[in-house]
Amino acid sequence: MTSNDSTPKPAAKDPWDLPDVSGLVVGVLGGTGDQGRGLAYRLARAGQKVIIGSRAVERAEAAAAELGLGIEGADNADCARRSDVVIIAVPWDGHAKTLESLRAELAGKLVVDCVNPLGFDKKGAYALKPEEGSAAEQAAALLPDSRVTAAFHHLSAVLLQDVSIEEIDTDVMVLGEARADTDIVQALAARIPGMRGVFAGRLRNAHQVESLVANLISVNRRYKAHAGLRVTDV
């Protein structure tokens, strides 16, 4: 004799039901560079507590003072320790060395890698293929005690830093292994007016997201633009 289990299944989680991240402290390693500085500015302007990290604390403090909005500057290690979420926005050639030196400080943290491994020659930008597969996968390998995600690759540093622009019309592709972590990053992206965070797969798919920046650079050069991405029908 069999019995039918009539217990209704729980409703699927709404993919746009994202957590409240307003109380999280966001650190930006590489926050004195154009991309990191722009992200720090936009997140702070949206009301997020932001700390800029740099190898030289004086550079971080100077950048923070120039940006205002309550942004603080610190050396990379102190920035990592004091932050709940840490965005990695360092140059590709310093990526591995920076992460290796901060393994202890980044343990237990949600790390968001936005580094794009690119090369440049007379034909323009082209994608590099790290041994691990992508910058994000390299970060995951070097930071085994951190929760590594990938996002914010396709944003124009020029638009991010332009104080006259109220909204930035773009989507942010977010990759990671745990939904709770990618939801947090999506919610952070959504704090910036005009942006959405869109889940785009696991870290094994990060290479094509990172490498697409080479295509966007070509678009920008041809059309004198600051191109971003929009994902349709979601």
N, C-alpha and C positions, 0 to 999 in steps of 0.2 A: 504494500500500500504506500502510495506516495502522497505527499502534501505539497500544495503550492504555497510558496512564500509570497504573500501579497504585500509585504512591506515595501512601500514606495522608495525608489532610489532617491538619494538627495539630489537636489537640483545642481546642475553644473555651475561652477563658480563663474561669475561674470568677469570676463577678462579686463573690463574697465573698472572693476571694483578694486581700487588701489589703496594702499595704506597711507595714513597721515605721516608724512616725513618732515613736517615743519620744525620739529624739535631736534632733528639730527644735525650734528656738526659735520661739515664737509671739508676735508682737507684736499688741497690741490698740489700735488708734487709736480714741480715744473711750472709753478704758478707765476713765474716771472717771464716765461715765454709767451708768445702771442696767443696760442690756443688756451693754455692754462689760465692766463690772465683774463681772457675773454669769458671763459667758463666761470671763473671766480666772480667776476663782475656781474654776470647775468644771474647767478644763483643768489648772490648777496642782494642784488636789486629786487629779487623776488621774495626776500625775507629770510633766506637761509643764513645760518651762522657759518662763516667761511674762514678757513685759515690757509694762507699761502705758504707753501714750503719751497725752500731753495737750499742748495749746498751752502750758500753764504747767507747767514741770518740777516746781515745788513741789506742785501739785495731784496730779500723777502719783505722786510719791514718797510723799505722805501716804496716798493710796489704797492703794498697794502695801504700805506699812507696816501699815496697818489690816488688810489681807487676810492678810498673812504668806505662808506656804507657799513662801518663796523668790522671790516675785514682786518684780520690780524696777520702778522708775518712771523715765521719761525724757521729754524733749520728743518731739514727734511725729517729727521728722527723725531723731533718734538712735535712737528705737524702730524706725523703718523700716529704717535701716541695719543694725542689729544682729540683725534677725529673718530667719528663713528663710521663714516664712509670716506674712502681715500681714492681720489681720481689720479691716475697716472698719466701725466701729460708731458713727459720728458722726451727729449730727442731720441730717435731710435738707436743711435749709436751709443747712447748711455743707458739704455733700457735695462739690460741684464745686470750691469754693474750696480746701478741704483737699487734695483730690487734685491739683489743678493745682500747688499749692505744693510737693508731694512727688514730682513726676514723676521727678526724678533719683534720689532715695533709694529709690523703689519699682521702679526699672528692674531687670529680671531676677528680681524676687520673685514668689512665688505670692501673689496678692491674693484675699482672700475677702470679698466685699461682702455685708453682711447688713442693709443700710439699706432701710427701707420708706417710700416716698414717700406720705405720707398727709396729708389735710386733716381738719379737725374743724369741725363746726357744731352747731347745736342738735339735729340729727337723729343725730349721732354721727360716727363715723369714716367716711371715704370715700377711695378710692384716687385718687391723682394719676397722670397719664400724662406722664412726662418726654419731652422732644423726641426723645431718643434711643431711647425705648421703655420703658426701665426704669432704675433706679439702677445695676444691674450693667452695662447697655450704655453708660450714661454713663461709668462707671468705665473700661470697655474703650476708649472713645473718647479719654478723657483720659490714659490710661496705655498708649500703644501699645507700650511696651517691657516691660510686665508681663504675667504670665499671670493673667488675671482669671477668677475663678469666683464663684458666688453660693451662699450657704448660711446656715443658722442664723436664718432669718427668723421662724419660728413659735414661738420659745421664750419662755416666761414669765420675765421678769426677776425676778419675785417668787420663783418656784421656784428659779431659778439661784442666787439669793443666800441662800436659806434653808439655813443650816448644818445643820439637823436632818434634812434630806432626803438620803437616801443615793443613791437612784436617781431619775432623771427619765424617766418613761414616755412617750417620744415618738420619732418619726422625724424626721430632718433631710433635707429635699430639697436635693440638690446639683446645680448646673447648671454647665456649662462646655464648652469647645471641645475639650479634650484629655483623653483617658481617664487618662493618667498623673497629671494635675492633680486631676481629680475623685476619683480613687482615694485620693489623699493626704488630701483634705478629708473623704471618707467615713471614712477611718481615724482622723482626728482626732476626728470626731463619736463614733465607736465607743469611743474612750478614756473617754468619760463614761458611767458605769454607767447602764443603762436606755435609752441612745440607740442608734440605727442611722443611718448615712448611706445614703441611697437616691438613686441617680442619677435625675435627673428631666428631662434634656434639655439642649439647648444654651442659650446666653445669650438667644437670641431668645424663649425661653419664660419669661424671668424675670419679666415684668410680672405675669402671673397669679399667680405664686408670691408676689411682694411684695404684691400687692393683696389676697390672701386674708387678710392680717392684719386688714384692716378687718372681715371677717366674724368672725374669732376674737374681736376686741374686742367685737362685738355678742353673741356667745355668752357671753363672760365676764361682761358686764354683766347679761344676763338670768339666768344661772344661778349668779352669784357664784362663778365658777370661774377656773381658770388653764389653759385648754384648750390642748392640743397636737394633733398629727396622728399617725395610724398608717396606713401603707400596707399593705393586706391582700394575701395570696397571693403574697408575695415573701419 
